[in-house]
Structures are given as structure tokens and as C-alpha cells.
């Protein structure tokens, strides 16, 4: 049973560019959340998608946007990249009422130069 | 609002020592509680969970008991190994947080041979 898969694993972009990160949830999960984790810090919630709509959003600017597809997979898009966007981006999947926890992918390491 | 407080690290122990990482929480409802572990360079893995008071979560020799009277969920292991070196995050989710994970700051654990 595949867990959460994310692609790519590593990415280097230049300031001002745009990036798209991808996530496939664990089989049976229909809710996808995205987190940003800066080096040495805990995860920061970006947003959550359920039924192809953004259901919740953390304190991130509109440069961060997302999408969920009918097969529950999801994309995270970041426009006008800043050096401060360099981080590990984690995708997590769950059932809608996540009392039993989230399953995380291994993340995408984004470096902005 | 809901919050999680965990002991600051790094925690440095010798192999086979007893481990305790303290975690306390504040919540208005009845949260589910989680411990996640992050090994160097990797994503987050669910280590154990407890969904109601007095439940004990356990996995890989780690244990934590949901104590509602002390609002705590301390992580313990009787004999740590070098391979347990990682960052450990305590987290909660409940209806009041729309089932989003509320994270502690993380505790880095270093086990020396």
C-alpha cells in the first residue's frame, strides 16, 4: 500500500520564478494538506484541500496556491519565489476528520537562489 | 486557542538510557494527541497516537499515555538506541482546530554510543 508520494524530491529555482510541487495521497485518503518546514523549525500549515476545494488556509500570502484533482492528488504552486521560500515542503493526507492522524510524504526540498 | 508545549532540546543521552520527552497541551475540546518523528533529511512519520483520555499509544518501544487530568502526553522509551536520534514533535488535533495539527516546537534527541 503506497503511502504519500511527492515529486520532485529536490528542486533549485531562481528568485522570481514559479514552481509546482506534486503530491499523491495515501490510498483511501481524500484530504491533502501542505506544510512548509524551514530548516530547524516545525512545520507551518499552508492550506488543506478536500473535494477539490481549499478548505482551510494558514498565514501564507496569495503567492501560494494549490489545486486538488478528482483522483485526490494535489499540487502546490508558488509564484514570484523569494529566497525565504527555501524550505522542505511536506504533503500530508488524511480522512476529512483527521482524528487518527496524518500520513506525511518525504517532502520536496526547494532551494531558491 | 489550542497549543502544544514540549521540552526544549537538544536532549543528549547515552545508548540504553531511559528517555522522557515532556509534552503538555491546551485545548478546549477533546483532542487527539500524536507524536511524530523526523529523521535527518526525511519527512515526518507518525510514531504513535492516542484519541481519548487514558489511552496509551505505543510503537517501536516508545510509549505515551493521554493524561487529561494533567493535560500531558509525555513520550517515553526504556532503552534508547543510536538509531533513535531524530527530532520528535508532539501535536494535537480536534474539532476546534478543524482537525488541523497544532504542533509543538520539536525536541532534538541525540543518542551517543
gemmi code that builds the backbone of each chain (N, CA, C; Angstrom):
import gemmi

chains = {
    "A": [
        ("UNK", (0.862, -1.189, 0.000), (0.000, 0.000, 0.000), (0.894, 1.232, 0.000)),
        ("UNK", (0.800, 2.004, -1.090), (1.671, 3.167, -1.205), (1.242, 4.212, -0.190)),
        ("UNK", (2.235, 4.865, 0.383), (1.950, 5.984, 1.262), (1.795, 7.232, 0.432)),
        ("UNK", (2.134, 8.366, 1.026), (2.066, 9.636, 0.326), (3.335, 9.810, -0.510)),
        ("UNK", (3.155, 10.117, -1.769), (4.320, 10.324, -2.639), (4.370, 11.766, -3.106)),
        ("UNK", (5.565, 12.331, -3.087), (5.760, 13.703, -3.501), (6.832, 13.770, -4.585)),
        ("UNK", (6.648, 14.730, -5.477), (7.664, 14.936, -6.507), (7.779, 16.420, -6.834)),
        ("UNK", (8.955, 16.863, -7.230), (10.222, 16.138, -7.171), (10.741, 16.084, -5.732)),
        ("UNK", (11.849, 15.415, -5.514), (12.414, 15.333, -4.167), (13.255, 16.562, -3.858)),
        ("UNK", (13.925, 17.076, -4.877), (14.749, 18.270, -4.719), (14.529, 19.184, -5.917)),
        ("UNK", (14.669, 20.481, -5.659), (14.425, 21.457, -6.717), (15.214, 22.722, -6.412)),
        ("UNK", (15.856, 23.271, -7.438), (16.543, 24.548, -7.283), (15.929, 25.529, -8.271)),
        ("UNK", (15.488, 26.681, -7.743), (14.865, 27.706, -8.574), (15.532, 29.055, -8.308)),
        ("UNK", (15.318, 29.969, -9.228), (15.855, 31.323, -9.112), (14.780, 32.253, -8.589)),
        ("UNK", (15.190, 33.253, -7.845), (14.238, 34.263, -7.361), (13.360, 34.774, -8.497)),
        ("UNK", (12.056, 34.917, -8.195), (11.121, 35.426, -9.188), (10.466, 34.352, -10.029)),
        ("UNK", (11.038, 33.160, -10.037), (10.443, 32.083, -10.816), (9.219, 31.518, -10.116)),
        ("UNK", (8.572, 30.598, -10.814), (7.401, 29.909, -10.291), (7.723, 28.423, -10.165)),
        ("UNK", (7.089, 27.754, -9.205), (7.360, 26.329, -9.003), (6.049, 25.593, -8.726)),
        ("UNK", (5.990, 24.346, -9.160), (4.848, 23.478, -8.887), (5.337, 22.191, -8.247)),
        ("UNK", (4.778, 21.880, -7.109), (5.102, 20.651, -6.395), (3.879, 19.738, -6.426)),
        ("UNK", (4.130, 18.421, -6.442), (3.044, 17.476, -6.624), (2.973, 16.467, -5.481)),
        ("UNK", (1.739, 15.987, -5.240), (1.523, 15.079, -4.126), (0.421, 14.087, -4.483)),
        ("UNK", (0.679, 12.820, -4.237), (-0.352, 11.792, -4.348), (-0.640, 11.252, -2.958)),
        ("UNK", (-1.901, 11.298, -2.530), (-2.203, 10.882, -1.146), (-2.141, 9.374, -0.971)),
        ("UNK", (-2.134, 8.970, 0.264), (-2.212, 7.554, 0.601), (-3.544, 6.997, 0.109)),
        ("UNK", (-3.524, 5.747, -0.329), (-4.734, 5.116, -0.806), (-5.833, 5.166, 0.254)),
        ("UNK", (-7.010, 5.639, -0.150), (-8.136, 5.734, 0.776), (-8.296, 7.094, 1.409)),
        ("UNK", (-7.270, 7.926, 1.348), (-7.341, 9.281, 1.897), (-7.845, 10.234, 0.820)),
        ("UNK", (-8.669, 11.210, 1.241), (-9.199, 12.152, 0.266), (-8.916, 13.606, 0.617)),
        ("UNK", (-8.191, 13.823, 1.685), (-7.875, 15.172, 2.136), (-6.363, 15.360, 2.102)),
        ("UNK", (-5.933, 16.471, 1.544), (-4.495, 16.747, 1.401), (-4.169, 18.093, 2.030)),
        ("UNK", (-3.133, 18.087, 2.855), (-2.652, 19.316, 3.486), (-1.209, 19.549, 3.072)),
        ("UNK", (-0.850, 20.816, 2.979), (0.529, 21.194, 2.639), (1.139, 21.980, 3.789)),
        ("UNK", (2.414, 21.695, 4.041), (3.158, 22.354, 5.101), (4.502, 22.831, 4.559)),
        ("UNK", (4.972, 23.932, 5.129), (6.321, 24.421, 4.860), (7.156, 24.242, 6.116)),
        ("UNK", (8.319, 23.648, 5.977), (9.191, 23.460, 7.133), (10.558, 24.067, 6.830)),
        ("UNK", (10.834, 25.191, 7.442), (12.155, 25.797, 7.309), (13.152, 24.995, 8.136)),
        ("UNK", (14.411, 25.122, 7.800), (15.461, 24.343, 8.445), (15.468, 24.588, 9.956)),
        ("UNK", (15.403, 23.517, 10.718), (15.464, 23.620, 12.174), (14.186, 24.057, 12.845)),
        ("UNK", (13.106, 24.129, 12.090), (11.833, 24.571, 12.660), (10.755, 23.515, 12.459)),
        ("UNK", (9.631, 23.738, 13.114), (8.495, 22.852, 12.940), (7.714, 23.197, 11.683)),
        ("UNK", (6.810, 22.321, 11.301), (6.011, 22.573, 10.091), (5.047, 23.737, 10.284)),
        ("UNK", (4.842, 24.482, 9.218), (3.861, 25.564, 9.202), (2.784, 25.208, 8.183)),
        ("UNK", (1.538, 25.260, 8.618), (0.412, 24.869, 7.773), (0.194, 25.903, 6.674)),
        ("UNK", (0.115, 25.415, 5.421), (-0.136, 26.318, 4.293), (-1.616, 26.311, 3.953)),
        ("UNK", (-2.135, 25.164, 3.553), (-3.570, 25.005, 3.272), (-3.930, 23.537, 3.172)),
        ("UNK", (-5.248, 23.316, 3.137), (-5.786, 21.966, 3.051), (-6.837, 21.911, 1.954)),
        ("UNK", (-6.837, 20.807, 1.203), (-7.799, 20.617, 0.134), (-8.660, 19.391, 0.407)),
        ("UNK", (-9.923, 19.558, 0.149), (-10.899, 18.469, 0.278), (-11.977, 18.699, -0.756)),
        ("UNK", (-12.352, 17.653, -1.454), (-13.364, 17.744, -2.509), (-13.003, 18.847, -3.515)),
        ("UNK", (-11.737, 18.900, -3.832), (-11.198, 19.792, -4.874), (-11.310, 21.270, -4.518)),
        ("UNK", (-11.547, 21.559, -3.245), (-11.631, 22.956, -2.826), (-10.686, 23.205, -1.652)),
        ("UNK", (-10.196, 24.418, -1.570), (-9.379, 24.826, -0.426), (-10.300, 24.979, 0.772)),
        ("UNK", (-10.052, 24.175, 1.792), (-10.969, 24.169, 2.928), (-10.457, 25.045, 4.066)),
        ("UNK", (-9.149, 25.067, 4.230), (-8.550, 25.886, 5.277), (-7.258, 26.458, 4.734)),
        ("UNK", (-6.854, 27.580, 5.311), (-5.617, 28.203, 4.875), (-4.883, 28.770, 6.074)),
        ("UNK", (-3.580, 28.600, 6.074), (-2.741, 29.190, 7.103), (-2.334, 30.591, 6.705)),
        ("UNK", (-1.375, 31.135, 7.420), (-0.969, 32.516, 7.220), (0.108, 32.608, 6.140)),
        ("UNK", (-0.274, 32.339, 4.919), (0.647, 32.417, 3.782), (0.064, 33.349, 2.737)),
        ("UNK", (0.940, 34.077, 2.011), (0.433, 35.024, 1.015), (-0.189, 34.317, -0.181)),
        ("UNK", (-0.856, 35.130, -1.004), (-1.547, 34.588, -2.175), (-0.591, 34.016, -3.211)),
        ("UNK", (0.699, 34.287, -3.049), (1.675, 33.661, -3.970), (1.624, 32.142, -3.882)),
        ("UNK", (1.118, 31.669, -2.767), (0.973, 30.221, -2.554), (-0.449, 29.833, -2.946)),
        ("UNK", (-0.560, 28.951, -3.902), (-1.873, 28.491, -4.325), (-1.813, 26.992, -4.554)),
        ("UNK", (-2.981, 26.398, -4.659), (-2.995, 24.957, -4.814), (-4.143, 24.474, -5.656)),
        ("UNK", (-4.159, 23.172, -5.798), (-5.234, 22.553, -6.575), (-5.343, 21.110, -6.135)),
        ("UNK", (-6.569, 20.598, -6.153), (-6.768, 19.158, -5.932), (-7.546, 18.596, -7.108)),
        ("UNK", (-7.127, 17.457, -7.564), (-7.734, 16.827, -8.732), (-8.764, 15.775, -8.299)),
        ("UNK", (-9.609, 15.333, -9.246), (-10.636, 14.346, -8.884), (-10.072, 13.062, -8.283)),
        ("UNK", (-8.828, 12.706, -8.603), (-8.235, 11.489, -8.014), (-7.587, 11.779, -6.664)),
        ("UNK", (-7.841, 12.965, -6.107), (-7.386, 13.418, -4.788), (-5.937, 13.892, -4.767)),
        ("UNK", (-5.198, 13.707, -5.849), (-3.843, 14.232, -5.867), (-3.885, 15.755, -5.833)),
        ("UNK", (-2.754, 16.352, -5.508), (-2.749, 17.797, -5.293), (-1.467, 18.425, -5.803)),
        ("UNK", (-1.553, 19.698, -6.102), (-0.389, 20.499, -6.475), (-0.296, 21.727, -5.584)),
        ("UNK", (0.929, 22.113, -5.313), (1.211, 23.374, -4.630), (1.992, 24.240, -5.606)),
        ("UNK", (1.507, 25.443, -5.840), (2.175, 26.384, -6.723), (2.652, 27.588, -5.911)),
        ("UNK", (3.876, 27.997, -6.197), (4.406, 29.200, -5.561), (4.912, 30.114, -6.664)),
        ("UNK", (4.379, 31.327, -6.698), (4.779, 32.323, -7.697), (5.777, 33.301, -7.104)),
        ("UNK", (6.514, 33.964, -8.000), (7.425, 35.040, -7.586), (8.275, 34.619, -6.393)),
        ("UNK", (9.016, 33.550, -6.577), (9.780, 32.953, -5.475), (10.734, 33.949, -4.827)),
        ("UNK", (10.798, 33.835, -3.495), (11.716, 34.619, -2.683), (12.747, 33.686, -2.055)),
        ("UNK", (13.874, 34.258, -1.667), (14.883, 33.431, -1.004), (14.296, 32.749, 0.233)),
        ("UNK", (13.402, 33.430, 0.911), (12.793, 32.905, 2.132), (11.841, 31.758, 1.901)),
        ("UNK", (11.548, 31.466, 0.647), (10.679, 30.317, 0.352), (11.462, 29.012, 0.365)),
        ("UNK", (12.760, 29.105, 0.505), (13.593, 27.897, 0.582), (13.197, 27.115, 1.831)),
        ("UNK", (12.809, 25.863, 1.629), (12.310, 25.056, 2.749), (12.020, 23.641, 2.257)),
        ("UNK", (11.655, 22.798, 3.205), (11.117, 21.475, 2.884), (9.601, 21.606, 2.844)),
        ("UNK", (8.999, 21.219, 1.738), (7.551, 21.304, 1.597), (6.975, 19.893, 1.757)),
        ("UNK", (6.115, 19.773, 2.739), (5.563, 18.473, 3.099), (4.096, 18.401, 2.724)),
        ("UNK", (3.720, 17.282, 2.172), (2.329, 16.993, 1.885), (1.863, 15.926, 2.867)),
        ("UNK", (0.650, 16.066, 3.359), (0.086, 15.083, 4.277), (-1.330, 14.752, 3.835)),
        ("UNK", (-1.685, 13.496, 3.937), (-3.043, 13.114, 3.575), (-3.756, 12.512, 4.775)),
        ("UNK", (-5.073, 12.544, 4.716), (-5.872, 12.047, 5.844), (-7.298, 11.824, 5.372)),
        ("UNK", (-8.109, 11.313, 6.286), (-9.545, 11.346, 6.113), (-10.010, 12.743, 6.518)),
        ("UNK", (-11.232, 13.147, 6.159), (-11.673, 14.513, 6.469), (-11.606, 14.860, 7.953)),
        ("UNK", (-12.033, 13.961, 8.802), (-11.915, 14.218, 10.237), (-10.691, 13.459, 10.712)),
        ("UNK", (-9.582, 14.173, 10.820), (-8.278, 13.520, 10.979), (-7.981, 13.194, 12.430)),
        ("UNK", (-8.922, 12.553, 13.092), (-8.675, 12.148, 14.468), (-7.586, 11.097, 14.568)),
        ("UNK", (-7.346, 10.394, 13.475), (-6.371, 9.325, 13.503), (-5.044, 9.731, 12.908)),
        ("UNK", (-4.887, 10.995, 12.649), (-3.588, 11.495, 12.243), (-3.424, 11.618, 10.747)),
        ("UNK", (-2.339, 12.240, 10.388), (-1.995, 12.475, 9.007), (-0.831, 11.573, 8.617)),
        ("UNK", (-0.808, 11.201, 7.349), (0.344, 10.485, 6.795), (1.113, 11.465, 5.930)),
        ("UNK", (2.390, 11.610, 6.222), (3.223, 12.577, 5.514), (4.054, 11.919, 4.436)),
        ("UNK", (4.301, 12.685, 3.380), (5.288, 12.292, 2.395), (6.681, 12.675, 2.862)),
        ("UNK", (7.667, 12.325, 2.062), (9.061, 12.610, 2.423), (9.452, 14.049, 2.116)),
        ("UNK", (8.596, 14.752, 1.379), (8.840, 16.163, 1.158), (9.595, 16.488, -0.117)),
        ("UNK", (9.490, 17.751, -0.490), (10.262, 18.321, -1.597), (11.150, 19.403, -1.024)),
        ("UNK", (12.451, 19.268, -1.219), (13.393, 20.285, -0.736), (13.550, 21.332, -1.821)),
        ("UNK", (13.028, 22.536, -1.565), (13.107, 23.643, -2.518), (14.202, 24.607, -2.074)),
        ("UNK", (15.100, 24.898, -2.969), (16.142, 25.891, -2.726), (15.973, 27.012, -3.741)),
        ("UNK", (15.843, 28.227, -3.233), (15.709, 29.407, -4.096), (17.030, 30.172, -4.037)),
        ("UNK", (17.604, 30.423, -5.201), (18.918, 31.095, -5.246), (18.802, 32.425, -5.967)),
    ],
    "B": [
        ("UNK", (-6.600, 29.797, 22.408), (-6.616, 28.760, 21.381), (-5.820, 27.554, 21.809)),
        ("UNK", (-5.929, 26.513, 21.013), (-5.191, 25.286, 21.310), (-3.695, 25.493, 21.156)),
        ("UNK", (-2.926, 24.814, 21.959), (-1.472, 24.918, 21.857), (-0.809, 23.674, 22.419)),
        ("UNK", (0.434, 23.473, 22.023), (1.244, 22.339, 22.487), (2.600, 22.874, 22.932)),
        ("UNK", (3.026, 22.444, 24.084), (4.335, 22.835, 24.607), (5.153, 21.581, 24.874)),
        ("UNK", (6.338, 21.537, 24.333), (7.199, 20.399, 24.602), (8.578, 20.884, 25.030)),
        ("UNK", (9.273, 20.006, 25.730), (10.555, 20.396, 26.308), (11.551, 20.757, 25.221)),
        ("UNK", (12.373, 21.741, 25.552), (13.362, 22.196, 24.592), (14.498, 21.197, 24.489)),
        ("UNK", (15.081, 21.151, 23.340), (16.242, 20.305, 23.141), (17.491, 21.147, 22.939)),
        ("UNK", (18.573, 20.524, 22.555), (18.621, 19.080, 22.329), (18.702, 18.284, 23.633)),
        ("UNK", (18.178, 17.080, 23.572), (18.312, 16.128, 24.660), (19.386, 15.129, 24.244)),
        ("UNK", (20.417, 15.005, 25.051), (21.534, 14.121, 24.732), (21.589, 13.005, 25.767)),
        ("UNK", (21.549, 11.768, 25.299), (21.573, 10.608, 26.178), (22.578, 9.583, 25.665)),
        ("UNK", (22.984, 8.723, 26.549), (23.808, 7.593, 26.145), (22.913, 6.434, 25.725)),
        ("UNK", (23.448, 5.578, 24.873), (22.700, 4.402, 24.440), (22.248, 3.589, 25.652)),
        ("UNK", (21.030, 3.055, 25.575), (20.378, 2.242, 26.604), (19.832, 3.071, 27.762)),
        ("UNK", (19.941, 4.374, 27.713), (19.362, 5.213, 28.765), (17.849, 5.266, 28.610)),
        ("UNK", (17.174, 5.714, 29.686), (15.734, 5.910, 29.676), (15.421, 7.304, 29.136)),
        ("UNK", (14.404, 7.353, 28.286), (14.048, 8.616, 27.649), (12.681, 9.099, 28.100)),
        ("UNK", (12.606, 10.384, 28.418), (11.324, 11.061, 28.575), (11.398, 12.394, 27.850)),
        ("UNK", (10.429, 12.652, 26.988), (10.275, 13.972, 26.378), (8.891, 14.465, 26.793)),
        ("UNK", (8.869, 15.575, 27.505), (7.615, 16.087, 28.045), (6.810, 16.848, 26.995)),
        ("UNK", (5.514, 16.657, 27.064), (4.589, 17.374, 26.197), (3.326, 17.675, 26.978)),
        ("UNK", (2.926, 18.936, 26.990), (1.656, 19.327, 27.590), (0.858, 20.099, 26.556)),
        ("UNK", (-0.446, 20.118, 26.748), (-1.284, 20.756, 25.752), (-2.363, 21.614, 26.408)),
        ("UNK", (-2.888, 22.512, 25.625), (-4.056, 23.306, 25.997), (-5.083, 23.136, 24.899)),
        ("UNK", (-6.274, 22.722, 25.285), (-7.332, 22.526, 24.297), (-8.674, 22.710, 24.970)),
        ("UNK", (-9.608, 23.284, 24.245), (-10.939, 23.497, 24.805), (-11.818, 22.280, 24.623)),
        ("UNK", (-11.494, 21.445, 23.642), (-12.313, 20.282, 23.355), (-11.656, 19.004, 23.838)),
        ("UNK", (-11.842, 17.945, 23.068), (-11.281, 16.643, 23.401), (-10.368, 16.213, 22.257)),
        ("UNK", (-9.108, 16.650, 22.328), (-8.225, 16.433, 21.170), (-7.732, 15.002, 21.046)),
        ("UNK", (-7.280, 14.679, 19.861), (-6.425, 13.513, 19.644), (-4.983, 14.002, 19.753)),
        ("UNK", (-4.113, 13.153, 20.264), (-2.727, 13.540, 20.512), (-1.788, 12.626, 19.739)),
        ("UNK", (-0.699, 13.204, 19.267), (0.204, 12.481, 18.383), (1.667, 12.786, 18.734)),
        ("UNK", (2.522, 11.824, 18.470), (3.956, 12.045, 18.397), (4.401, 11.682, 16.987)),
        ("UNK", (5.092, 12.643, 16.361), (5.708, 12.420, 15.064), (7.225, 12.456, 15.234)),
        ("UNK", (7.923, 11.729, 14.369), (9.381, 11.708, 14.399), (9.912, 12.077, 13.018)),
        ("UNK", (10.985, 12.840, 13.032), (11.619, 13.240, 11.777), (13.096, 12.899, 11.847)),
        ("UNK", (13.500, 11.905, 11.074), (14.904, 11.535, 10.986), (15.626, 12.512, 10.064)),
        ("UNK", (16.922, 12.672, 10.219), (17.663, 13.664, 9.437), (17.405, 13.546, 7.945)),
        ("UNK", (17.036, 14.659, 7.341), (16.840, 14.704, 5.899), (15.567, 14.054, 5.401)),
        ("UNK", (14.673, 13.685, 6.307), (13.456, 12.987, 5.892), (12.201, 13.758, 6.277)),
        ("UNK", (11.046, 13.234, 5.831), (9.773, 13.822, 6.217), (9.351, 13.336, 7.591)),
        ("UNK", (8.113, 13.628, 7.944), (7.584, 13.291, 9.261), (6.897, 11.936, 9.231)),
        ("UNK", (7.130, 11.161, 10.282), (6.467, 9.865, 10.411), (5.646, 9.844, 11.685)),
        ("UNK", (4.426, 9.349, 11.583), (3.616, 9.185, 12.780), (4.220, 8.079, 13.637)),
        ("UNK", (4.578, 8.420, 14.864), (5.193, 7.445, 15.766), (4.126, 6.728, 16.585)),
        ("UNK", (3.223, 7.508, 17.182), (2.140, 6.908, 17.946), (1.048, 7.939, 18.170)),
        ("UNK", (-0.114, 7.467, 18.578), (-1.241, 8.373, 18.780), (-2.141, 7.850, 19.886)),
        ("UNK", (-2.972, 8.759, 20.406), (-3.993, 8.402, 21.386), (-5.185, 9.314, 21.140)),
        ("UNK", (-6.355, 8.752, 21.107), (-7.521, 9.541, 20.708), (-8.454, 9.864, 21.864)),
        ("UNK", (-8.247, 9.276, 23.039), (-9.076, 9.637, 24.180), (-8.297, 9.456, 25.471)),
        ("UNK", (-8.830, 10.058, 26.524), (-8.153, 10.047, 27.814), (-7.849, 8.623, 28.274)),
        ("UNK", (-6.662, 8.470, 28.855), (-6.143, 7.220, 29.420), (-5.688, 6.219, 28.359)),
        ("UNK", (-5.862, 6.544, 27.079), (-5.305, 5.699, 26.029), (-3.784, 5.736, 26.092)),
        ("UNK", (-3.169, 4.612, 25.790), (-1.714, 4.561, 25.663), (-1.376, 4.232, 24.227)),
        ("UNK", (-0.617, 5.107, 23.599), (-0.095, 4.824, 22.275), (1.279, 4.202, 22.409)),
        ("UNK", (1.599, 3.258, 21.519), (2.915, 2.633, 21.589), (3.360, 2.199, 20.200)),
        ("UNK", (4.674, 2.237, 20.001), (5.244, 1.836, 18.721), (6.763, 1.834, 18.855)),
        ("UNK", (7.405, 0.812, 18.342), (8.875, 0.724, 18.299), (9.505, 0.923, 19.677)),
        ("UNK", (8.836, 0.514, 20.733), (9.375, 0.651, 22.079), (9.054, 1.978, 22.737)),
        ("UNK", (8.484, 2.909, 21.996), (8.068, 4.197, 22.543), (6.633, 4.075, 23.061)),
        ("UNK", (6.352, 4.823, 24.127), (5.009, 4.847, 24.689), (4.653, 6.267, 25.105)),
        ("UNK", (3.356, 6.572, 25.084), (2.859, 7.838, 25.632), (1.424, 7.612, 26.067)),
        ("UNK", (1.070, 8.143, 27.236), (-0.279, 7.979, 27.782), (-0.984, 9.320, 27.816)),
        ("UNK", (-2.195, 9.354, 27.324), (-3.032, 10.552, 27.271), (-3.562, 10.807, 28.678)),
        ("UNK", (-3.032, 11.832, 29.329), (-3.438, 12.174, 30.693), (-4.252, 13.460, 30.680)),
        ("UNK", (-5.564, 13.319, 30.777), (-6.420, 14.505, 30.707), (-6.282, 15.357, 31.967)),
        ("UNK", (-6.064, 14.709, 33.111), (-6.020, 15.463, 34.366), (-4.801, 16.376, 34.443)),
        ("UNK", (-3.724, 15.984, 33.773), (-2.524, 16.815, 33.751), (-2.277, 17.421, 32.369)),
        ("UNK", (-3.197, 17.226, 31.460), (-3.090, 17.670, 30.047), (-1.696, 17.392, 29.503)),
        ("UNK", (-1.300, 16.130, 29.607), (0.048, 15.755, 29.176), (0.027, 14.524, 28.285)),
        ("UNK", (1.106, 14.379, 27.536), (1.265, 13.230, 26.629), (2.770, 13.009, 26.478)),
        ("UNK", (3.414, 12.659, 27.559), (4.873, 12.526, 27.588), (5.326, 11.275, 26.844)),
        ("UNK", (6.389, 11.421, 26.076), (6.946, 10.303, 25.299), (8.032, 9.622, 26.121)),
        ("UNK", (7.993, 8.286, 26.180), (8.974, 7.531, 26.954), (9.475, 6.340, 26.164)),
        ("UNK", (10.731, 5.981, 26.461), (11.294, 4.735, 25.941), (12.286, 4.217, 26.961)),
        ("UNK", (12.223, 2.922, 27.197), (13.021, 2.352, 28.274), (14.514, 2.265, 27.978)),
        ("UNK", (14.882, 2.086, 26.722), (16.290, 1.898, 26.378), (16.503, 2.413, 24.959)),
        ("UNK", (17.103, 3.596, 24.856), (17.232, 4.217, 23.539), (18.445, 3.672, 22.789)),
        ("UNK", (18.364, 3.774, 21.482), (19.436, 3.347, 20.600), (19.928, 4.540, 19.776)),
        ("UNK", (21.130, 4.406, 19.230), (21.675, 5.478, 18.394), (20.721, 5.810, 17.252)),
        ("UNK", (20.043, 4.792, 16.743), (19.119, 4.977, 15.616), (17.874, 5.773, 15.995)),
        ("UNK", (17.661, 6.038, 17.273), (16.530, 6.857, 17.705), (16.829, 8.351, 17.593)),
        ("UNK", (18.042, 8.694, 17.274), (18.412, 10.102, 17.116), (17.570, 10.731, 16.018)),
        ("UNK", (16.844, 11.777, 16.372), (15.885, 12.386, 15.449), (15.279, 13.602, 16.151)),
        ("UNK", (14.368, 14.263, 15.455), (13.575, 15.328, 16.078), (12.172, 14.782, 16.314)),
        ("UNK", (11.661, 14.979, 17.514), (10.352, 14.457, 17.903), (9.390, 15.624, 18.100)),
        ("UNK", (8.216, 15.521, 17.462), (7.204, 16.565, 17.528), (5.947, 16.004, 18.192)),
        ("UNK", (5.451, 16.741, 19.174), (4.158, 16.450, 19.777), (3.114, 17.312, 19.070)),
        ("UNK", (1.917, 16.783, 18.855), (0.898, 17.534, 18.137), (-0.493, 17.107, 18.594)),
        ("UNK", (-1.457, 17.973, 18.376), (-2.846, 17.637, 18.665), (-3.729, 18.062, 17.503)),
        ("UNK", (-4.891, 17.459, 17.438), (-5.922, 17.937, 16.523), (-7.275, 17.709, 17.162)),
        ("UNK", (-8.186, 18.624, 16.907), (-9.545, 18.445, 17.380), (-10.494, 19.279, 16.537)),
        ("UNK", (-11.767, 19.183, 16.893), (-12.782, 19.875, 16.098), (-12.569, 21.387, 16.129)),
        ("UNK", (-12.117, 21.914, 17.270), (-11.926, 23.355, 17.388), (-10.861, 23.880, 16.441)),
        ("UNK", (-9.906, 23.043, 16.100), (-8.849, 23.449, 15.161), (-9.159, 22.942, 13.766)),
        ("UNK", (-10.417, 22.566, 13.535), (-10.813, 21.991, 12.242), (-9.933, 20.807, 11.874)),
        ("UNK", (-9.507, 20.092, 12.894), (-8.698, 18.892, 12.726), (-7.345, 19.164, 12.105)),
        ("UNK", (-6.906, 20.421, 12.100), (-5.538, 20.722, 11.708), (-4.605, 20.366, 12.848)),
        ("UNK", (-3.402, 19.980, 12.495), (-2.419, 19.652, 13.508), (-1.873, 20.930, 14.141)),
        ("UNK", (-1.897, 20.976, 15.459), (-1.244, 22.034, 16.217), (0.043, 21.422, 16.757)),
        ("UNK", (1.174, 22.017, 16.415), (2.475, 21.398, 16.665), (3.207, 22.010, 17.857)),
        ("UNK", (3.939, 21.168, 18.547), (4.963, 21.666, 19.442), (6.173, 22.075, 18.623)),
        ("UNK", (7.151, 22.654, 19.282), (8.325, 23.196, 18.583), (9.319, 22.124, 18.171)),
        ("UNK", (9.131, 20.911, 18.684), (10.070, 19.839, 18.347), (11.194, 19.734, 19.362)),
        ("UNK", (11.622, 18.510, 19.607), (12.744, 18.245, 20.517), (13.744, 17.374, 19.793)),
        ("UNK", (14.964, 17.899, 19.663), (16.009, 17.113, 19.013), (16.616, 16.150, 20.023)),
        ("UNK", (16.673, 14.892, 19.660), (17.230, 13.842, 20.522), (18.525, 13.340, 19.902)),
        ("UNK", (19.581, 13.353, 20.697), (20.889, 12.860, 20.261), (21.278, 11.711, 21.175)),
        ("UNK", (21.517, 10.559, 20.585), (21.928, 9.387, 21.358), (23.387, 9.072, 21.018)),
        ("UNK", (24.209, 9.044, 22.043), (25.626, 8.768, 21.847), (25.925, 7.307, 22.181)),
        ("UNK", (26.806, 6.667, 21.383), (27.126, 5.261, 21.626), (27.848, 5.064, 22.953)),
    ],
}
model = gemmi.Model(1)
for chain_id, residues in chains.items():
    chain = gemmi.Chain(chain_id)
    for i, (resn, *xyz) in enumerate(residues, 1):
        res = gemmi.Residue()
        res.name, res.seqid = resn, gemmi.SeqId(i, " ")
        for name, pos in zip(("N", "CA", "C"), xyz):
            atom = gemmi.Atom()
            atom.name, atom.element = name, gemmi.Element(name[0])
            atom.pos, atom.b_iso = gemmi.Position(*pos), 0.0
            res.add_atom(atom)
        chain.add_residue(res)
    model.add_chain(chain)
structure = gemmi.Structure()
structure.add_model(model)
structure.setup_entities()
